[in-house]
Amino acid sequence: VQLQASGGGLVQAGGSLRLSCAASGRTSSIAIVGWFRQAPGKEREFIAAISRNSGRTLYLDSATRGRFTISRDDAKNTVFLQMNSLNVEDTAVYFCAENTNGRSFSKSSSDYQYWGQGTLVTVSS
């Protein structure tokens, strides 16, 4: 499985971005795809995940759910992360990852087997 994350860039505080994660290769129809981020000097942090099969979603917390939305386009084998009301604390490298067996949702990065290369999001004040 190869994952290609894209859509990052520079945005002003209060703005929006939509990240994409395109999958190729031997993708699993029951996989769970997650988005993580890592800011400089900080640990990688879970944001949200979605089941390719059911479309069920999981967010880090209610505050994240209120600003970020994860979705999928099955025809394009792509998962999106819509990010609204961005602030400087959202500046990070954003990664998508796949948990191929899809048995359960997890917020732990160790449960995801395949990772994209990351896309940088910079929010200016």
C-alpha positions in Angstrom: 0.0 0.0 0.0 1.3 3.4 -0.9 -0.2 6.6 0.6 0.3 10.0 -0.9 -0.7 13.0 1.3 -1.2 16.4 -0.3 -2.9 19.7 0.2 -0.7 21.3 2.8 0.5 24.9 2.5 0.5 28.3 4.1 -2.7 29.7 5.4 -3.7 32.6 7.6 -5.2 32.0 11.0 -9.0 31.5 10.6 -8.6 30.0 7.2 -9.2 26.5 5.9 -7.4 23.7 4.1 -8.4 20.4 2.7 -5.8 17.6 2.8 -6.0 14.5 0.6 -4.6 11.0 1.1 -4.6 9.0 -2.1 -4.0 5.2 -1.8 -2.6 2.9 -4.4 -1.3 -0.6 -4.5 -3.0 -3.5 -2.6 -5.4 -1.4 -0.6 -7.8 -3.1 1.8 -11.6 -2.4 1.6 -11.9 -2.9 5.3 -9.0 -0.7 6.2 -9.2 2.2 8.6 -7.4 5.4 7.4 -6.3 7.9 9.9 -4.8 11.4 10.0 -2.0 12.3 12.4 0.1 15.4 12.8 3.5 16.2 14.3 4.6 19.7 15.3 8.2 20.5 15.8 9.5 19.1 19.1 6.2 17.3 19.8 5.0 13.8 19.5 2.9 12.6 16.7 -0.8 13.2 17.5 -3.9 11.5 16.3 -6.6 13.7 14.6 -9.3 11.5 13.1 -9.9 8.2 11.3 -12.4 6.7 9.0 -13.4 3.2 8.0 -13.2 2.5 4.3 -15.9 -0.1 4.7 -18.6 1.5 6.9 -17.6 5.2 6.7 -17.7 5.3 10.5 -15.4 8.0 11.9 -13.4 8.6 15.1 -12.0 12.0 16.2 -9.5 12.9 18.9 -12.2 14.8 20.8 -15.2 16.9 20.4 -13.2 20.1 19.8 -11.4 18.4 16.9 -14.7 17.2 15.5 -16.0 20.7 15.5 -13.2 22.1 13.3 -12.0 19.1 11.3 -14.0 16.7 9.1 -12.7 13.4 7.7 -14.4 11.9 4.7 -13.7 9.5 1.9 -14.2 9.1 -1.9 -14.3 5.4 -2.6 -14.2 5.8 -6.3 -10.9 7.7 -6.0 -9.6 5.6 -3.1 -8.9 8.9 -1.3 -9.5 10.1 2.2 -9.8 13.8 2.9 -9.3 16.0 6.0 -11.2 19.3 5.9 -9.7 21.7 8.4 -11.5 24.9 9.3 -10.8 27.8 11.7 -7.1 27.0 11.7 -4.9 28.6 14.3 -1.1 28.8 14.7 -1.2 25.7 17.0 -2.3 23.7 14.0 1.0 24.2 12.3 2.5 20.7 11.8 3.4 18.0 9.3 0.2 16.1 8.7 0.4 12.4 7.9 -2.2 9.9 6.7 -1.9 6.2 7.7 -3.7 3.0 7.1 -4.6 0.2 9.5 -5.0 -2.6 7.0 -7.0 -5.1 9.1 -9.6 -2.6 10.1 -10.6 -4.6 13.2 -10.9 -1.6 15.5 -10.5 2.1 15.6 -7.3 3.2 17.3 -5.8 6.6 18.2 -2.4 5.0 18.5 0.1 5.4 15.7 1.6 2.0 16.4 -1.7 0.4 15.1 -1.2 1.8 11.6 1.0 -0.2 9.3 1.4 2.1 6.3 2.2 5.8 6.3 2.3 8.6 3.7 5.2 11.0 3.5 3.5 13.9 5.2 2.3 17.3 4.1 3.3 20.5 5.8 0.6 22.9 7.1 1.8 26.3 8.2 -0.7 28.7 9.9 0.4 32.3 10.2 -1.0 34.8 12.7 
